[in-house]
């Protein structure tokens, strides 16, 4: 009977053999080109229906040295996607997207200063509204592209239908969160003249990619060269075309379900993982946060896109903070030695409790640009809290109250060019339950020039909110 390591090696070998048998072609004995990952999902579990294929009867029974038994369902690596793509005679990608263009719908993305508006098939606009009490709203805006012909999708699609060679053309792909993803490009030109390029009009490439659960969200807006932009949009409409379909992570999952009388995961493997976790513990600090999420989490921002609605929206970034023990993490967070990071787009944010809020951008060529948004001064915060609500409450069903959110004032940031005053930020710490107990979401709003609101939400915060005093200051739970 195998040890945990031997059990995993045996599974991988079995998967490689099964893949070769299913696909009818020989695969190398074991190769790093075909990565596997073993999961222990328990008995209540449904096999994935997208990406790598599975069959209920494609399994092996594995027994550990402790006589624990597992039914391990293997993936069919050499699935039939290639044939499906070859035989596809359905609508072209342009025809699939036509309903989106005809219904005149618009998608929005709000970043720290700019809002981006994509009205599909019409234009993309970048704007900022300045609202001052009792005065009219000032709007600063640029069109990053306009559609110049009536039916932008008809011409390339017509070519594809009339000329079979055209349809065999390589579909362009873009690296999105480490995954090469096929996209359908739509060009928009004739935008607002660009003074940095002799008043040439701004232009954009709209990159439509398939995501089955999306609602046409704008995933990203990037200025690839001066006044030329790339806009990535998630849409379920393209998913009916096999060549644009969502691809699962290249890691092939093996699902091992425990049989009656066996634990969810082999006992020896549990012990081994605990030892590895303990060995890593002293070295995990902010550095892991900078690396963002692990490889298997990398596609999560696409798989679960940020919902876009009609009311005021946010720049949101979710990362996974290191898995220190909860007590240790809370102590380090409250001492300011463990900082939360987040944000998407050009600017990222760093929040160190009781120390500062920074806004920064990292570039391979020019290094790191950093702006101090606010710094902590306890007396200034207490003064601020006398005029503002430092704590807000939530009423439970049983009639008792619990703290829902605390707000902290960080002033004396870098001087703002627009106001000639120091930047300042109100940090709102909220409890947010999550499947991952170590996730943190950070977002930034700018309701007035250089006056910010930073939202920080995490299950970690849930554990300390009820310690808030009258000034909203938190402490380690007793």
Helices and strands as residue ranges (DSSP letters): H 4-23, E 36-39, E 53-63, E 69-76, H 81-87, H 93-102, E 106-110, E 115-119, E 123-130, E 138-146, H 154-162, H 164-167, E 173-176, E 179-182, E 184-188, E 193-194, G 195-197, E 200-201, E 203-210, E 218-225, E 228-235, G 237-240, G 242-244, E 252-258, H 267-280, G 281-283, H 286-290, G 295-297, H 300-303, E 315-320, H 326-335, E 340-342, E 348-352, E 356-363, E 367-375, H 378-385, E 391-395, E 401-410, E 424-431, E 439-448, E 451-458, H 459-462, G 465-467
